Structure formats: C-alpha cells, structure tokens
Amino acid sequence: MERRPRCTAAWLGALLSLSTGLAVGFGCYRTSKAQPSPTEQQAAASAVPVTTAQVARQDVPIFAEGIGSTQAYQSVLIQARVTGWLDRILFNEGQEVKPGDLLAQIDPRPYAAALAQAQAKSAADQATLANDEINLRRDAALAQRSFATQQQVDNDAAAVRVMQASLQGDAANVQTAALNLSFCRITAPIEGVVGLRLVDVGNLIQAGAGQGIVTITQIRSWSELGRGGG
C-alpha cells in the first residue's frame, strides 16, 4: 500500500487559505473604491477648477481699501425768504432738479396785495405830482405879472420836489413788493438731488428758518455739468 506525503496536504491547505484571503481583499478593495469615503466626497466637492492662460503684459486695475469719507461738490439748504403758509410741495424725495425748477410755493396772496397797494400809492403820488407841476407853472406865470407872490411859487416848487422824492420811494416799495411776491416761488439754485422733505404743506414757514424745506446735493462734477467750478 502506497502512502502519500503529509506535506502535500498541508501545502494545499495553505494555498487555499491564501487564495481565499486574496479574493476577499480584492473584493474589499473594489468595494472601497466604488464607494468613496465622506472625506473624499467633501474634498471633491470643494475642489477649485484650475484654468490656464497665455502670459501677457497689460495694465491691470489696482484696488486699495481703506476708511474714508465722501463730500458733495455742493450742498444747499433751501429756506424761505418770506414768511407765509406753505401752499404746495412740487418735488419728490430723491428727484434730480436743475437751477430754476420750482420746488415749493408759499401762499402768494398777501404779497400780491402788498404789491397792488404799493402800485396804487405810486399812481396816487404821480397824480399829485402832476397837479403840483400845473400849480407851479400857473403861479410862476402869475408872479411874472405880479398876480402871485414869489412865496407861492416857492411853495409850489417845494411841493413838486417832495412828490418827486415820494415817487422814488414808491418805486422802491413796488420793487420790494414784487420781489417778495417772487420769493413765494421757491426754486432750485443749483443742479443736484433733493433729499428728505423737512416740512409739510400747511405749515407756517418763517423767513430764514433754520430747519429749511429741503437740501439739494450736487453729485456730478463741474466738468460733467459742462461748466467750470466756482
């Protein structure tokens, strides 16, 4: 009877165990490669794509960061030049305006009446001056024929001069009344953007009041406005 060596069976068992281990390891490797770990997934999601470009010489912008402040070219607080009730507001907050644009209006009726009164006074003084001039010419002619005294002629001449001076005052009063009436229309003195409305319609506006009506801010340079700075 032939006996097989025991070493052959042992070697066969070792080879089988090794083959089984390799197969299991390879399967685990395949499984681990098919399902990436959470760390690998996060790294892949946060990866930054890389692009390339030709090297070239060119001007590039330079940005500097710092703390600073801005200042408008001009800022004007619009105030009333006459006292009265605010009749109308004719601007919207944030609106762009130009010089001469109507912003608000004060009740013009008292100032229109004052202008009419000054004009009436001027007309009355003109009529009085015309009568005094007639009296002066008549009395001067009578004095030449000794029918009037020189004192009467002198009085007539003084009355004429008084009325001439009064008419000069009337003209100034008419001009002042007309100017005050025009001040009831509050217009923009510069080009810019209006800010917040500081007063509402119906309020009594005082001439030169500190609060004002609105602020206009010039945001464009003088060159953009097409004229030199001042």
C-alpha positions as CSV (number, residue, x, y, z in Angstrom):
1,M,0.0,0.0,0.0
2,E,1.4,3.4,-1.1
3,R,1.4,6.3,1.4
4,R,1.2,10.0,0.2
5,P,3.4,12.5,1.9
6,R,1.6,14.7,4.5
7,C,3.4,17.8,3.4
8,T,1.4,17.8,0.1
9,A,-1.9,18.1,2.0
10,A,-0.5,20.9,4.2
11,W,0.7,22.9,1.2
12,L,-2.7,22.6,-0.5
13,G,-4.5,23.9,2.6
14,A,-2.1,26.9,2.8
15,L,-2.6,27.7,-0.9
16,L,-6.4,27.6,-0.5
17,S,-6.3,29.9,2.5
18,L,-4.0,32.4,0.6
19,S,-6.3,32.3,-2.4
20,T,-9.4,33.0,-0.2
21,G,-7.6,35.9,1.5
22,L,-6.6,37.5,-1.8
23,A,-10.1,37.2,-3.1
24,V,-11.6,38.7,0.0
25,G,-9.1,41.5,0.0
26,F,-9.6,42.3,-3.7
27,G,-13.4,42.4,-3.1
28,C,-13.0,44.8,-0.2
29,Y,-10.7,47.0,-2.3
30,R,-13.2,47.1,-5.1
31,T,-16.0,47.9,-2.7
32,S,-14.0,50.7,-1.1
33,K,-13.0,52.2,-4.5
34,A,-16.6,52.1,-5.7
35,Q,-17.9,54.0,-2.6
36,P,-15.6,57.0,-1.7
37,S,-15.4,57.9,1.9
38,P,-17.2,61.2,3.2
39,T,-13.8,62.9,3.4
40,E,-13.1,62.2,-0.2
41,Q,-16.5,63.3,-1.2
42,Q,-16.1,66.6,0.6
43,A,-12.7,67.2,-0.9
44,A,-14.0,66.5,-4.4
45,A,-16.9,69.0,-3.8
46,S,-14.7,71.8,-2.6
47,A,-12.1,71.3,-5.4
48,V,-11.3,74.6,-7.2
49,P,-11.1,74.3,-11.0
50,V,-7.9,75.4,-12.5
51,T,-7.6,77.3,-15.7
52,T,-4.6,78.4,-17.7
53,A,-3.9,81.4,-19.8
54,Q,-1.2,82.8,-22.0
55,V,1.3,85.0,-20.3
56,A,0.8,88.7,-21.5
57,R,1.9,92.2,-20.4
58,Q,-1.0,94.5,-19.8
59,D,-2.3,97.2,-17.5
60,V,-4.3,95.8,-14.5
61,P,-6.5,97.7,-12.0
62,I,-5.2,98.3,-8.6
63,F,-7.7,98.4,-5.7
64,A,-6.8,99.9,-2.4
65,E,-9.1,99.5,0.6
66,G,-9.3,102.0,3.5
67,I,-11.5,104.1,5.7
68,G,-12.6,107.4,4.2
69,S,-15.4,109.9,3.7
70,T,-17.3,111.4,0.8
71,Q,-18.2,115.0,0.4
72,A,-20.6,116.6,-2.1
73,Y,-19.5,119.2,-4.6
74,Q,-22.2,121.5,-3.2
75,S,-24.9,121.1,-0.6
76,V,-27.6,123.8,-0.3
77,L,-30.3,124.0,2.4
78,I,-33.4,125.6,0.8
79,Q,-35.0,128.2,3.1
80,A,-37.9,130.5,2.6
81,R,-37.1,134.2,2.0
82,V,-40.6,135.4,3.0
83,T,-42.9,134.3,5.8
84,G,-46.2,132.6,4.9
85,W,-48.2,129.4,4.7
86,L,-46.7,126.6,2.6
87,D,-49.1,126.1,-0.2
88,R,-47.5,123.4,-2.3
89,I,-44.6,120.9,-2.5
90,L,-43.6,120.3,-6.0
91,F,-40.7,117.8,-5.7
92,N,-40.2,114.1,-4.8
93,E,-37.5,113.0,-2.4
94,G,-34.5,111.8,-4.4
95,Q,-35.5,113.7,-7.5
96,E,-32.9,115.4,-9.7
97,V,-33.5,119.1,-10.2
98,K,-31.9,121.9,-12.3
99,P,-31.5,125.6,-11.5
100,G,-34.8,127.3,-11.7
101,D,-37.0,124.3,-11.1
102,L,-40.0,125.1,-8.9
103,L,-39.7,123.2,-5.5
104,A,-42.4,124.8,-3.4
105,Q,-44.7,127.7,-3.1
106,I,-45.8,129.9,-0.3
107,D,-49.3,131.5,-0.3
108,P,-48.8,134.5,-2.6
109,R,-52.0,136.4,-1.8
110,P,-50.7,138.7,1.0
111,Y,-47.7,139.6,-1.1
112,A,-49.8,140.2,-4.2
113,A,-52.0,142.5,-2.2
114,A,-48.9,144.4,-0.9
115,L,-47.7,144.8,-4.4
116,A,-51.1,146.2,-5.5
117,Q,-51.1,148.6,-2.6
118,A,-47.6,149.9,-3.5
119,Q,-48.6,150.3,-7.1
120,A,-51.7,152.3,-6.1
121,K,-49.7,154.6,-3.8
122,S,-47.3,155.2,-6.7
123,A,-50.2,156.1,-9.0
124,A,-51.7,158.5,-6.5
125,D,-48.4,160.2,-6.0
126,Q,-47.9,160.6,-9.7
127,A,-51.3,162.3,-10.0
128,T,-50.4,164.6,-7.1
129,L,-47.1,165.4,-8.7
130,A,-48.8,166.3,-12.0
131,N,-51.2,168.7,-10.2
132,D,-48.3,170.3,-8.3
133,E,-46.4,170.9,-11.5
134,I,-49.5,172.5,-13.0
135,N,-49.8,174.8,-10.0
136,L,-46.1,175.7,-10.2
137,R,-46.4,176.7,-13.9
138,R,-49.5,178.7,-13.3
139,D,-48.2,180.6,-10.2
140,A,-44.9,181.2,-11.9
141,A,-46.8,182.9,-14.8
142,L,-48.9,184.9,-12.5
143,A,-45.9,186.0,-10.5
144,Q,-44.4,187.5,-13.6
145,R,-47.4,189.7,-13.9
146,S,-47.5,190.4,-10.2
147,F,-50.7,188.4,-9.6
148,A,-48.9,185.9,-7.4
149,T,-46.2,186.2,-4.8
150,Q,-42.8,184.7,-5.0
151,Q,-43.5,182.8,-1.8
152,Q,-46.4,181.0,-3.5
153,V,-44.1,180.0,-6.4
154,D,-41.5,178.7,-4.0
155,N,-44.1,176.6,-2.1
156,D,-45.3,175.1,-5.4
157,A,-41.7,174.2,-6.3
158,A,-41.1,172.6,-2.9
159,A,-44.3,170.6,-3.3
160,V,-43.1,169.3,-6.7
161,R,-39.8,168.2,-5.2
162,V,-41.5,166.5,-2.3
163,M,-43.7,164.4,-4.6
164,Q,-40.7,163.6,-6.9
165,A,-38.9,162.2,-3.9
166,S,-42.1,160.4,-2.8
167,L,-42.3,158.7,-6.2
168,Q,-38.8,157.4,-5.9
169,G,-39.8,155.8,-2.6
170,D,-42.9,154.4,-4.3
171,A,-40.8,152.8,-7.0
172,A,-38.6,151.2,-4.3
173,N,-41.7,149.9,-2.5
174,V,-43.1,148.5,-5.7
175,Q,-39.9,146.8,-6.4
176,T,-39.7,145.3,-2.9
177,A,-43.3,144.1,-3.0
178,A,-42.7,142.5,-6.4
179,L,-39.5,140.8,-5.2
180,N,-41.3,139.4,-2.1
181,L,-44.1,138.1,-4.3
182,S,-41.5,136.3,-6.5
183,F,-39.9,134.8,-3.3
184,C,-43.2,132.9,-2.8
185,R,-42.0,130.6,-5.6
186,I,-39.1,128.7,-4.1
187,T,-36.8,127.4,-6.9
188,A,-33.7,125.3,-7.0
189,P,-30.5,127.4,-7.1
190,I,-28.2,124.5,-8.2
191,E,-28.4,121.2,-10.1
192,G,-28.5,118.2,-7.9
193,V,-30.6,115.7,-6.0
194,V,-33.2,116.7,-3.4
195,G,-33.1,115.0,0.0
196,L,-35.8,114.4,2.6
197,R,-38.7,116.8,2.8
198,L,-38.2,118.8,6.1
199,V,-41.7,120.4,6.3
200,D,-45.2,119.6,5.1
201,V,-47.8,121.5,3.2
202,G,-49.9,123.7,5.5
203,N,-47.1,124.8,7.9
204,L,-46.3,128.4,8.5
205,I,-42.9,129.0,7.1
206,Q,-40.7,131.6,8.7
207,A,-38.2,133.6,6.5
208,G,-34.7,132.2,7.1
209,A,-35.9,129.5,9.5
210,G,-33.1,127.2,10.5
211,Q,-34.9,123.9,9.6
212,G,-35.4,124.8,6.0
213,I,-37.5,123.0,3.5
214,V,-35.2,120.5,1.8
215,T,-31.5,120.1,1.0
216,I,-30.1,119.8,-2.6
217,T,-26.8,118.0,-3.1
218,Q,-24.7,118.3,-6.2
219,I,-23.4,114.8,-7.1
220,R,-21.9,115.5,-10.5
221,S,-18.7,117.3,-11.1
222,W,-18.4,120.7,-12.8
223,S,-16.9,119.1,-15.9
224,E,-19.9,116.8,-16.1
225,L,-22.2,119.8,-15.8
226,G,-20.4,121.4,-18.7
227,R,-19.1,124.5,-16.9
228,G,-16.1,125.4,-14.7
229,G,-16.1,125.1,-11.0
230,G,-16.8,128.0,-8.7
